[in-house]
Structures are given as structure tokens and as C-alpha cells.
Amino acid sequence: MTTWGLVIETTVGAGDRKHLEAYVVAHVIGSRAEALAELERRARSHSPEHPRSPRRRRLLRNADGFLLVIDGVWQSFVTRFSVAELLEDSAAPEPVVEDSAAPEPVVEDSAAPEPVAEAPTVPVAPPPEPVTEDVDRYADGVPVKPAWLGRSDLP
């Protein structure tokens, strides 16, 4: 069976920092038509970060997938959904042999980093006792003379 990657290229940022980033969001094992059906389902339910106040939403189909154009107040934002055959993956999981009567799985890619092992706990010394000075204070506790006034180590 063929493995298809579901790719999303989306507008990230706004203004002068607006740019495109691409993500492989899932893999579909099966036919290209099955991959396109899953991609269409994702395209219809996709809610991008930008624009914050959408005015118009258009979903277009092309040969390789879909194009979502959302017009904002001042700018348009684009998300391209495409399906591509996976030819090589340097971090692919071990293949699993399944019964041919079972439905084809959709494998999600996780963008979350793997958990890091916790460092050993080092005992922390208690904070030192605050230095209490005889300082003239107002009734609400605020010092009459600021602590920085008269320090020679400040510019």
C-alpha cells in the first residue's frame, strides 16, 4: 500500500513578518482518493490562527489538494492543503503488518517534543533572613528615604 503525507502550508505571523510554514500533519496508508478525502475533511474544519477577524472564507480544490483563502480586515491569509506520496522518511516508525480487511489507518504526526527525563533534585538552601534596618517609614510602611538614594555604586 502507498503512504500519503498530508501537508499544510500556512501563513504565519502578520505584517512584515508574515511568511509561509509547512507541516506534515498526518500520513494516510491507502489510495490517493482516500488521502484526498481525509485532506478535504481537514481543510473544511481547519481554523488558522490568522486572521483574527475573518471577513470571507473560500475553499478551492486543485489537482493536488485544496487552497483555503481567508480575507481579513486588511490582508488575506492562505493555507494550502496538499497530498504527496511518501518516498522516504528518516524517522519512520517500524512497519506494522495488518489484516487487509481492516480499514486503512491515519497516522498522526506529533509536533510535541518528546518528554525529557527530569534532572535529579538538588536541595536548595533557604533564603537568607531579610536585613531589617531602622528606617523611617510613613504610616503605610513606605520608607521616607528611598533605598537607592545616596548609593555610590549607581550611575
N, C-alpha and C positions, 0 to 999 in steps of 0.2 A: 504494500500500500504506500501511497505517496503521502509525505508530510508537508503540509502547507503552513507557512507563517503568516499570521495576521499582523499587518504593520499599520501603525498610526503615525502620521507626520502631522504635528500640530503647531500652531502659533503659540509661542511662549513669550511672556513679557508684554510690554506696551511701549508706545512712543518710539524713541530712538533705540531702545534695547529690544525691540520686537524681533524675534527670529524663529526659525523652524527647528524642532527637535523630533527625532524618530524613535519609536518604541516598537518592539515586537511584543504584543500583548498576549498572544496565545499561539498554540500550534494545533492544527486540525489534521487528524490522520484519516484519509479517505479521498473522495473525489474532489475535483476543483469546484464543482457545483455545491457540494456540501460546505466547503470552505467559504464560498461566496455567500451562502445562506447565513452562516454564522457571522460573517463580516457585516452583512446587511443588518442583522439583529443588533449588533453592537453599534453600528453607525446611527441607527434610528434612536437608540437610547442614550447616545453619548451626550454628555453635558460638559463642555470645556470650561476652563477657568475664565477665559476672556471671550467675549466682552461681558462686563458686569451687568450692563443693561441692554440685552439684545433687542433689536428692533425688528429684524427679519431673519428667518432661518430657512435655508434651501439645501436640500439633499439631492445630489446629482449622481447618476450612475455612469461609469465609463467602462472600458474594456477590462481593466484590471481591478476595479473596485468602485469606490464611491468618493465623492467630494462634498464636504459639508462647508457651506459658506454662511457665516453669521455676521450680519451687519450690526455694528454697534452705533453708538451716538455719533462718534467721529471717524471710526475706522472699521474696516471689515477684517474678520479673522477667519482663517482657513484651516480645516482639518481634512487630510487626505487619508482614506482607508484603502489599503491595497492588500492583495493576496499574492504571495510569492512561494514558489516551490523551494523547500529547504534542501540545499545540496550538501552543506557541511555545517557542523556545529562543534566547536572545540570543547564545549562544556555540556554535551548532550548526556542525558541520563541513560542508564543501561536499557536496551530494548526489552519490552515485555511482550511475550507471546500470548495472544488472547484467542479465545474462541471466535471463529469467523461469524457466528450468528449474533454475537454481542454488538451493540451499537458502537460506532466509532467514537473514541474519546476526544474531548477537547482538553488540551493540557495548558494550564495557566502558567505564565512566566511570573515569578515573583520578583518585584523590584526592590523588596525589602532586603537589607543586608542580613547575612547570617548572624545569629547571636554570638556575641563574644564572651569567652569564658571570663568569669568575674575574677578580679585580682584578689589576692589574699588581703584580709582586713588587717590594717596596721592600727594599733591603739593610738589614739590621739590624746595628747596632754590637755588637761582642762585649761581654758583661757585664764590668763593671769587676772588677779583681782584688780578692779579699777582703782586708779590712784585718786584718792579723794584729797582735794586741796581746800584750803579755806578761801573760798572765792565769794566776793559779794554778789548776791543774786537778787533779782526782783522777786516779787511775791509769787509769780508764776513759775519760778525756777530758772529763768534765763539769766545767764551771767551779765553783770553790768558791763564788764570789760571783756571783749571777745578774746578767745584764746590765742588767736594769731597776732594780735596787736602787740608790738614790741619784740617779736621774734627776729633774731638777726640772721637766721638761715633762709629766710624768704626773700625773693627779689623785690 
